Amino acid sequence: MTGTSARMLALLSLLQARRDWPGQVLAERLDVTPRTVRRDVDRLRELGYRVAASKGPYGGYRLEAGSELPPLLFDEGQAVAVAVALQNAAAGGVDVAEDAERALATVRQVMPSRLRHRMDGIRFLETAAEHRVDPGVLEAASAAVRDQEVLRFDYGDAADRPPRRAEPHAVVAREGRWYLLAWDLDAHDWRTYRLDRMKPRVPRGPRFAPRPLPADDARTYLAARAKGSTTEDRWPCVGMVVLERDAREVAPWAGSGDLEPLPDGSCRLTVGSWSWTGVLAAVARFDAPFTIIGPEALREAAVALANRVHAAAAATR
């Protein structure tokens, strides 16, 4: 590309990234003068892009929506991102694999040959999510979050029950599944619902004022709930042991635990779980002798578990 076309592509990318850009800021980002920015904006308008301008000392530019799609302009990074995102759509858990494949083919047709070559070189095998979400359900839940309107829906196999009513707070994707985080109006508590088990009803309910989450954000709350907490993304029970096994053998199975190799060939493992017995189970799966470093609650749980195991081994039928 020539310098002018490359600069226009960079300008368009900046305009698409945020709502308003002061002219001086655009000039600094592109390393040109404000006059050059004005000329490049005029060229984009000639291509069909609707770029609004505001005058004055704080004037700037805004890329408006609503016009017909002009020729697509992608830089190399954007072309790679599009190829990766669309090919990986099936792994996202939303049932749009066929639409994504057609979209990739459409975008590819309008790419310059150089970028088509780069996109065609990106090929990988993805693992489709086990539970697929209807795009209409994702759209309905997301719209209810955006509009702050009560969502009514059937859940699971309970179609014969009254619909659930909830104030939707956020839609979160986690480990191949999609969840709606919402305040359940009947349970009077926060709940998480799997989108693949939801069937939204229409019309939606009244508008509501959002409630404060017990955690910093929706992702933290969902991660905390998965670990038996509601406020922090951490396990309620965390213990430390010295495991008589090489750290390289432990590392592939340590999960979220912290692992530290020791000079004598053993390793120090810090691992969490729902309960102290769960911590012991996570350690015992390595089938190696270990020494408990702490805390005391873990030692007490080990004694209680040892007694139960001994009683189970001695029992006869």
C-alpha positions as CSV (number, residue, x, y, z in Angstrom):
1,M,0.0,0.0,0.0
2,T,1.1,3.6,-0.5
3,G,1.7,5.9,2.4
4,T,-1.6,7.7,1.9
5,S,-3.7,4.5,1.7
6,A,-2.0,3.0,4.7
7,R,-2.6,6.2,6.7
8,M,-6.3,6.2,5.7
9,L,-6.6,2.6,6.8
10,A,-5.1,3.5,10.1
11,L,-7.4,6.5,10.4
12,L,-10.5,4.3,9.7
13,S,-9.4,1.8,12.2
14,L,-9.1,4.5,14.9
15,L,-12.5,6.0,14.0
16,Q,-14.1,2.5,14.3
17,A,-12.5,1.9,17.7
18,R,-14.3,4.7,19.6
19,R,-17.2,7.2,19.3
20,D,-15.4,10.6,19.2
21,W,-11.9,11.6,18.3
22,P,-10.5,15.1,18.8
23,G,-8.7,16.2,15.6
24,Q,-5.5,17.0,17.3
25,V,-5.4,13.5,19.0
26,L,-5.9,11.8,15.6
27,A,-3.1,13.9,14.1
28,E,-0.8,12.8,17.0
29,R,-1.7,9.2,16.7
30,L,-1.1,9.2,12.9
31,D,2.0,11.4,13.2
32,V,0.6,14.0,10.7
33,T,-0.8,17.5,10.8
34,P,-4.5,18.2,11.5
35,R,-4.8,19.5,7.9
36,T,-3.7,16.0,6.6
37,V,-6.4,14.4,8.9
38,R,-9.0,16.7,7.3
39,R,-8.0,15.7,3.8
40,D,-8.0,12.0,4.7
41,V,-11.4,12.4,6.3
42,D,-12.7,13.9,3.0
43,R,-11.3,10.9,1.1
44,L,-13.1,8.5,3.4
45,R,-16.3,10.4,2.8
46,E,-15.8,9.9,-1.0
47,L,-15.6,6.2,-0.4
48,G,-19.0,6.2,1.4
49,Y,-18.0,6.5,5.0
50,R,-20.2,8.9,7.0
51,V,-17.7,10.9,9.1
52,A,-19.3,13.7,11.1
53,A,-17.1,16.7,12.1
54,S,-17.6,19.2,14.9
55,K,-15.9,22.6,14.9
56,G,-14.3,24.7,17.6
57,P,-11.2,24.3,19.8
58,Y,-12.4,20.9,21.0
59,G,-13.7,19.8,17.6
60,G,-13.2,16.3,16.3
61,Y,-14.6,13.5,14.2
62,R,-17.1,10.7,14.6
63,L,-17.8,7.7,12.3
64,E,-21.6,7.6,12.1
65,A,-23.6,4.4,11.7
66,G,-26.5,3.9,9.3
67,S,-24.9,4.2,5.8
68,E,-24.6,1.3,3.4
69,L,-21.5,-0.8,3.8
70,P,-18.5,0.8,2.0
71,P,-15.6,-1.2,0.7
72,L,-14.1,-3.1,3.6
73,L,-10.6,-1.9,4.7
74,F,-8.7,-4.2,7.0
75,D,-5.1,-4.0,8.1
76,E,-3.1,-7.3,8.5
77,G,-3.8,-7.6,12.2
78,Q,-7.5,-7.2,11.7
79,A,-7.6,-9.7,8.9
80,V,-5.9,-12.3,11.1
81,A,-8.3,-11.5,13.9
82,V,-11.3,-12.0,11.7
83,A,-10.1,-15.3,10.4
84,V,-9.3,-16.6,13.9
85,A,-12.6,-15.4,15.4
86,L,-14.9,-16.7,12.7
87,Q,-13.1,-20.1,12.4
88,N,-13.3,-20.4,16.2
89,A,-17.0,-19.5,16.4
90,A,-18.1,-23.1,17.0
91,A,-16.0,-23.3,20.1
92,G,-17.8,-20.3,21.6
93,G,-20.9,-22.3,22.4
94,V,-23.4,-20.3,20.3
95,D,-25.0,-22.2,17.4
96,V,-23.6,-19.9,14.6
97,A,-21.0,-22.2,13.1
98,E,-22.6,-22.3,9.6
99,D,-23.3,-18.5,9.6
100,A,-19.7,-17.9,10.7
101,E,-18.4,-20.0,7.8
102,R,-20.5,-18.1,5.3
103,A,-19.4,-14.8,6.9
104,L,-15.7,-15.8,6.5
105,A,-16.2,-16.6,2.9
106,T,-18.0,-13.3,2.3
107,V,-15.2,-11.3,4.0
108,R,-12.6,-13.2,2.1
109,Q,-14.0,-12.3,-1.2
110,V,-13.5,-8.6,-0.6
111,M,-10.0,-8.9,0.8
112,P,-7.0,-7.9,-1.3
113,S,-5.0,-11.0,-2.5
114,R,-2.3,-10.4,0.0
115,L,-4.7,-10.5,3.0
116,R,-6.6,-13.4,1.5
117,H,-3.4,-15.3,1.4
118,R,-2.8,-14.6,5.1
119,M,-6.4,-15.6,6.0
120,D,-6.2,-18.8,4.0
121,G,-3.0,-19.7,5.9
122,I,-4.8,-19.8,9.2
123,R,-6.2,-23.3,9.7
124,F,-6.7,-25.0,13.0
125,L,-8.9,-27.7,14.6
126,E,-11.3,-26.4,17.3
127,T,-13.3,-28.3,19.8
128,A,-16.9,-27.5,19.6
129,A,-18.7,-26.7,22.8
130,E,-20.8,-29.5,24.2
131,H,-23.8,-27.4,24.9
132,R,-25.0,-25.1,22.1
133,V,-26.8,-21.8,22.7
134,D,-29.5,-20.6,20.3
135,P,-28.4,-17.2,18.9
136,G,-32.0,-16.0,19.6
137,V,-31.6,-16.8,23.3
138,L,-28.3,-15.0,23.5
139,E,-29.8,-12.0,21.7
140,A,-32.9,-11.9,24.0
141,A,-30.8,-12.1,27.2
142,S,-28.3,-9.5,26.0
143,A,-31.1,-7.1,25.0
144,A,-32.8,-7.5,28.4
145,V,-29.4,-6.7,30.1
146,R,-29.0,-3.6,27.8
147,D,-32.5,-2.3,28.2
148,Q,-32.6,-3.1,32.0
149,E,-35.9,-5.0,31.6
150,V,-37.2,-8.0,33.6
151,L,-36.7,-11.2,31.7
152,R,-39.3,-13.9,31.8
153,F,-38.2,-17.4,30.8
154,D,-38.7,-21.1,31.1
155,Y,-35.7,-23.0,32.4
156,G,-34.7,-26.6,31.9
157,D,-37.4,-29.2,31.7
158,A,-39.8,-27.2,33.9
159,A,-42.1,-26.1,31.0
160,D,-45.2,-26.8,33.1
161,R,-44.2,-24.4,35.8
162,P,-44.7,-20.6,35.9
163,P,-42.0,-18.8,34.1
164,R,-39.1,-17.4,36.1
165,R,-38.7,-13.7,36.5
166,A,-35.3,-12.1,36.9
167,E,-33.5,-8.8,36.6
168,P,-30.6,-9.6,34.2
169,H,-27.3,-8.1,35.0
170,A,-24.8,-9.6,32.6
171,V,-24.2,-12.3,30.1
172,V,-20.9,-14.1,30.7
173,A,-19.1,-16.7,28.6
174,R,-17.0,-19.1,30.7
175,E,-15.2,-22.4,29.7
176,G,-17.4,-23.0,26.7
177,R,-20.7,-22.2,28.3
178,W,-22.8,-19.0,28.4
179,Y,-24.5,-17.8,31.6
180,L,-26.9,-15.1,32.6
181,L,-26.2,-13.5,35.9
182,A,-29.4,-12.1,37.3
183,W,-31.4,-11.2,40.4
184,D,-34.2,-13.7,40.8
185,L,-37.3,-11.9,41.8
186,D,-38.9,-14.9,43.4
187,A,-35.8,-16.3,45.2
188,H,-34.8,-12.7,46.2
189,D,-31.2,-13.6,45.5
190,W,-28.5,-13.6,42.8
191,R,-28.6,-16.6,40.4
192,T,-26.7,-17.8,37.4
193,Y,-28.6,-19.5,34.5
194,R,-27.2,-21.4,31.6
195,L,-28.4,-19.9,28.4
196,D,-28.6,-23.3,26.7
197,R,-31.3,-24.3,29.2
198,M,-33.3,-21.0,28.8
199,K,-36.4,-20.3,26.7
200,P,-37.2,-16.5,26.9
201,R,-40.8,-15.4,26.9
202,V,-42.2,-12.3,25.3
203,P,-43.0,-9.7,26.1
204,R,-40.4,-8.8,28.6
205,G,-41.3,-7.3,32.0
206,P,-40.9,-3.7,33.3
207,R,-37.7,-1.8,33.6
208,F,-35.7,-1.9,36.8
209,A,-32.8,-0.1,38.5
210,P,-29.7,-2.3,38.5
211,R,-28.7,-3.7,41.9
212,P,-25.0,-3.7,43.1
213,L,-23.2,-7.0,42.7
214,P,-21.7,-8.6,45.8
215,A,-18.4,-8.9,43.8
216,D,-16.3,-6.4,41.8
217,D,-17.8,-7.5,38.4
218,A,-19.8,-10.2,36.8
219,R,-16.8,-12.3,35.7
220,T,-15.4,-12.3,39.3
221,Y,-18.8,-13.2,40.7
222,L,-19.2,-16.2,38.4
223,A,-15.7,-17.4,39.1
224,A,-16.2,-17.0,42.8
225,R,-19.5,-19.0,42.7
226,A,-17.7,-21.8,40.9
227,K,-15.3,-21.9,43.9
228,G,-18.0,-21.7,46.6
229,S,-17.6,-18.0,47.3
230,T,-19.6,-14.9,46.3
231,T,-17.2,-12.0,46.6
232,E,-13.7,-13.1,45.6
233,D,-12.3,-15.5,42.9
234,R,-10.6,-17.8,45.4
235,W,-11.2,-21.2,47.1
236,P,-12.6,-21.1,50.6
237,C,-10.0,-23.7,51.7
238,V,-6.4,-23.5,50.7
239,G,-3.6,-25.8,52.0
240,M,0.1,-26.3,51.5
241,V,2.0,-29.6,51.4
242,V,5.4,-30.9,50.4
243,L,4.9,-33.7,47.9
244,E,7.6,-36.3,47.4
245,R,7.4,-36.2,43.7
246,D,9.2,-34.3,41.0
247,A,7.6,-31.0,40.1
248,R,7.7,-31.8,36.4
249,E,5.5,-34.8,37.1
250,V,3.1,-32.8,39.1
251,A,2.8,-29.7,36.9
252,P,0.5,-31.1,34.2
253,W,-2.1,-32.0,36.8
254,A,-1.7,-29.1,39.3
255,G,-4.5,-27.1,37.8
256,S,-4.8,-23.7,39.5
257,G,-2.5,-24.7,42.3
258,D,0.9,-23.1,42.9
259,L,3.9,-25.4,42.5
260,E,7.5,-24.8,43.6
261,P,10.3,-27.3,43.0
262,L,12.6,-28.1,45.9
263,P,16.3,-28.9,45.9
264,D,15.8,-32.5,47.1
265,G,13.6,-33.4,44.1
266,S,10.3,-32.9,45.9
267,C,7.9,-30.0,45.4
268,R,5.8,-27.6,47.5
269,L,2.2,-27.5,46.3
270,T,-0.4,-25.0,47.4
271,V,-3.9,-26.1,46.3
272,G,-7.5,-25.0,47.0
273,S,-10.9,-26.7,47.1
274,W,-14.4,-26.4,48.4
275,S,-13.4,-28.2,51.7
276,W,-10.4,-29.4,53.5
277,T,-11.2,-32.9,52.6
278,G,-11.3,-31.7,49.0
279,V,-7.8,-30.3,49.4
280,L,-6.6,-33.7,50.7
281,A,-8.2,-35.4,47.7
282,A,-6.4,-33.1,45.3
283,V,-3.1,-34.0,47.0
284,A,-3.8,-37.7,47.3
285,R,-4.4,-38.1,43.6
286,F,-0.6,-37.8,43.0
287,D,-0.2,-41.1,44.8
288,A,3.0,-40.0,46.6
289,P,3.9,-39.4,50.3
290,F,3.4,-35.8,51.5
291,T,3.9,-33.6,54.5
292,I,1.3,-31.0,55.5
293,I,2.7,-27.6,56.0
294,G,-0.6,-25.9,57.0
295,P,-3.0,-24.7,58.0
296,E,-4.0,-26.5,61.1
297,A,-7.5,-27.1,59.7
298,L,-5.9,-29.2,57.0
299,R,-4.1,-31.4,59.6
300,E,-7.3,-31.9,61.5
301,A,-9.1,-32.9,58.3
302,A,-6.3,-35.4,57.5
303,V,-6.7,-37.1,60.9
304,A,-10.5,-37.3,60.4
305,L,-10.2,-38.6,56.9
306,A,-7.5,-41.2,58.0
307,N,-9.9,-42.5,60.6
308,R,-12.8,-42.8,58.1
309,V,-10.5,-44.6,55.6
310,H,-9.2,-47.0,58.3
311,A,-12.8,-47.8,59.4
312,A,-13.9,-48.3,55.9
313,A,-10.9,-50.7,55.2
314,A,-11.6,-52.6,58.4
315,A,-15.3,-53.0,57.8
316,T,-16.6,-56.4,56.6
317,R,-20.0,-57.3,55.1
